Amino acid sequence: MPTATFFNLPPEKQERLMNAASREFSAKPYNEASINQIIQEAAVPRGSFYMYFQDKEDLFRYLVGGYMGQLTMVLEEALLRERGDVFAAFLYLFDYIAEKRQERDLGGMGAMAAIVSRNSGMQKNALLEMMDSAAVLERLRQLINPELLELRRERDLGDMLGVLLTVTVPIFYAGLQAAHTADARGRLQNILEILKRGMAAKSMT
């Protein structure tokens, strides 16, 4: 996470540094991305950069975490749109990612898609590690219609959301890559249908 010094910078200076980071990580794989290039473009002294971030990984995690935060907000909007139907909301989120992936604005899914494409070896669940899962689950919990789910225990909703995030993030990851969009959507739809109907045979329940 950035230091307090970074958050105390004027917003335009923060934006300039993050835009430079977005361009660099979109253009090159993580291992080839250059802090020197980023700070040169952002007009930030090297010493000042290390007052804001610990290292390149710290900057990268904060940048990607910002995109994950955007996706959380879209998912919240989808839950409102779908009246709390979490399965429909996750499919809506995938379609949003696929549509916005083509846009190349620095703060949008186009940049996130480019970063994912440049780092195809990134562990899929690494995306989950770049967000505050507990906070996300709490935010989503307020928007889900519990009447549409088979909830038997107090902890069931949180566990269900955890399962959904764990199994869908790798599919969303594939959806950010144009070559896999159609297959990924079909797989997501099938997995959501399986989860919705349950996996155990009716004779076992």
N, C-alpha and C positions, 0 to 999 in steps of 0.2 A: 504494500500500500504506500501511496505517496506520504511524505512527511507533512507536518503542519505548515512548514515553510512553503510548500507547493500550493496548498489550499489558501494561503494568505496572498498569493500572487494576484494581480489584477486578472479578471476573467479573460481578457483578450490575450494575455501572455500565456495563460494555461492552454487556451484554445490553439494558439500558434504552435506550442510544443506538441500537443496531441495530434494536430493535423500533420505535422512533420513526421511523427511516429507512425501515423496511419499510412502515409504515403510510402514510407520506407518498408514497413512490414507487409504492405500490400504488394510491393514490387519485388521483394526478395524473401527467400526462406529465412526463418529465424536465425539460423547459424551464420548466415551471410549478411544479415542486416547490421548496419553500422551506427553506433551511437554518435560517432563523429559526424556522419552525414545528417543525422537528426538534429543535433545541436547547431550545426552550421546553418541548416535551413531555417531553424527556429530562432537563430541569432541569440543563443544561450551559451554563456561561457561554460567550459567543461566542468570547472569547479562548482559552478552553480547547479549544474545538472545533478551532481551527487549530493547536493543538499535537498533535492526534491525526491529522487529515487535512489534506491540502494544500488541497482544495477540494471542491465538490459532486461533481465527476466522480470524484475519488479515493474518496469514500465510496460512490458508486453502484457503481463497479467492484468494490470490496471486498465489498459486499452481494451482488451478482449472482455474484461469484466463489465465495461461500459456497454458494449454491444449486448452482452447477456442481460443487462438491466433493461435495455430497450425491448428485448424479446419478452421479458417478464411483463412489461407494461402492455405489449400487444396481446399477450395471453390474458391479462386482466380485462382488456377491452373485449376480447373474444368471449370470455365468460359472461360478460354483461350482455353482449349481442346474442349469445346462445342461451340466455336465461339459466345460467348455471350448469349447463350440460358440458361436463369436462371433456367427454369424448369428442363432441363436435368442436369444442374450442381448440383442442390439440390439432385436429385436422385443419381448422381455419388457420392456425399459426403456421403450419407447414406451407399452406398455399400462399400466405403472406410472404414467407421467406423466399419461396420460389419466384414470386412476382418481383419483389424488391431486389432480388439478387442481381438483376441486370442494371440497377441504378449505380452509378459510380460516385455519388456524393460521398464525401469523406466520413460523414457521421452515420451513414446508413448501412443497409445490408450488403450493398455492392462491395464496400470496403471489407466487411466481414467475410464475404464470399471469397474475395481475393486473398485475404490472409489465410483462410482455411485451405484454399487451393495451393498456395505457396508452401503450406506446411502439412502436406497430405499424410506425413508420418506421425502427426500429433495424435496422441491417444484420445479416442473419442470422448471418454469420460473426463478428460482433462478440462473440458468446457464446464462441466459441473463443478469442478474444483475452483473455478474462477468466479463463482457466485456464492452468495451467502444463502445456502440451501434452506436453512432453518427460517430465515426471514422471508424467503420466497414462498415457502410452504404456508407460512402464517398469513401472508397477503392473499394467496389464492384461496385459502380455507374460507375466508369471509365471503367469497363470491360464488362458491359452488353450491348448487341446490342439493341438499342431502337427501331429498325425497327421490332423487334419481339414482341413488346408490344403495347397495345392500350393506348398511352399517350396523354392526352388531356390538361393537365395543367402542369405547370413547376414543381409543387410539387408531381406529380403523381408517378414518379419513386421512390422517397424516401419513400412515403407512401406504395407503392407496396412491396418494400423490407422489410419495417417494418412489414407488414402483413405476408409475407412469413416467416420471422424469428420467429414471435410470434406463428404461427400455426405449424411450423415444429420442433422447439426445443423440445417440449414434445415427438414428434415421434422419434427424434434422441436419446433422453433420453432412450426410450424403446429399441431402436436398440442397445444400449450399453449393454443390458441385453439379454443373449443368448436365453432365453426361449421365448422372444417376437419378435425376429428378423423377421421371415417370415410374421407374422401378421402386424407388424409395417411397413414393406416395402410396402405391399399391400395397407395399409391405406395411406401411404405417396403418392404412385403413384396415388391413386384415388383423394386425395385432390389436388395434383398438376394439374391433369386433369380438375377438377372442376374450379380451379382458372384460368387455361389457357383458358377454353371456356367461362367463365363468369357464374354468378349464376342467372341472371335475364332471364326470358323467352324472346325469340326473339320479341314477340309481344309487349313487354314493352319498347324496346329500340327504 
